[in-house]
Structure formats: structure tokens, C-alpha cells
Amino acid sequence: MNQVEELATAGLVVAFAAVLLVASHLFIEFKSTKQLVNLKVPAKTIASSL
């Protein structure tokens, strides 16, 4: 019975790690997309600064 419990625990650890990996990937993707949108400067602003 001890081996079954260890296998179940290992399965939970792997599932938790996979969820964290996917969540962190989505978070980083969201933050990088948001930064790219914020970096775009309207042409009107550039023309007025000249």
C-alpha cells in the first residue's frame, strides 16, 4: 500500500508542476503582449515632438 501512496503523491506533484508551468507561460505571454502594446507610440505624439 505504501508504493501506491507514493505513486499517487508523485502523480499529484507532476500535475501541480504542469499547472504551474502552463500558468507561468500564460502569465509571461500576457505581460509581454501588454508591454508591446504600451511601447507603441501614436504617430501624432511623434509628430508633435518634432
C-alpha positions as CSV (number, residue, x, y, z in Angstrom):
1,M,0.0,0.0,0.0
2,N,2.9,2.3,0.6
3,Q,4.0,2.2,-3.0
4,V,0.5,3.2,-4.2
5,E,0.6,6.2,-1.9
6,E,4.0,7.2,-3.1
7,L,2.8,6.9,-6.7
8,A,-0.3,8.9,-6.0
9,T,1.8,11.6,-4.4
10,A,4.3,11.7,-7.3
11,G,1.3,12.0,-9.7
12,L,0.0,15.0,-7.8
13,V,3.4,16.6,-7.8
14,V,3.7,16.2,-11.6
15,A,0.2,17.5,-12.1
16,F,0.9,20.5,-9.9
17,A,4.2,21.2,-11.7
18,A,2.4,21.1,-15.1
19,V,-0.3,23.5,-13.9
20,L,2.4,25.9,-12.6
21,L,4.3,25.7,-15.9
22,V,1.3,26.4,-18.0
23,A,0.1,29.3,-15.7
24,S,3.5,30.9,-15.7
25,H,3.8,30.6,-19.5
26,L,0.4,32.3,-20.0
27,F,1.3,35.0,-17.5
28,I,4.6,35.8,-19.2
29,E,2.9,35.8,-22.6
30,F,0.2,38.2,-21.3
31,K,2.8,40.5,-19.7
32,S,5.0,40.6,-22.9
33,T,1.9,41.3,-25.1
34,K,0.9,44.1,-22.7
35,Q,4.4,45.7,-22.8
36,L,4.4,45.6,-26.6
37,V,1.1,47.4,-26.7
38,N,2.3,50.0,-24.3
39,L,5.5,50.6,-26.3
40,K,3.6,51.6,-29.4
41,V,3.6,55.4,-29.6
42,P,1.0,57.1,-31.7
43,A,2.3,59.0,-34.8
44,K,0.5,62.2,-33.6
45,T,2.7,62.2,-30.5
46,I,5.9,61.7,-32.5
47,A,4.9,64.5,-35.0
48,S,4.2,67.0,-32.2
49,S,7.5,66.4,-30.5
50,L,9.4,67.3,-33.7
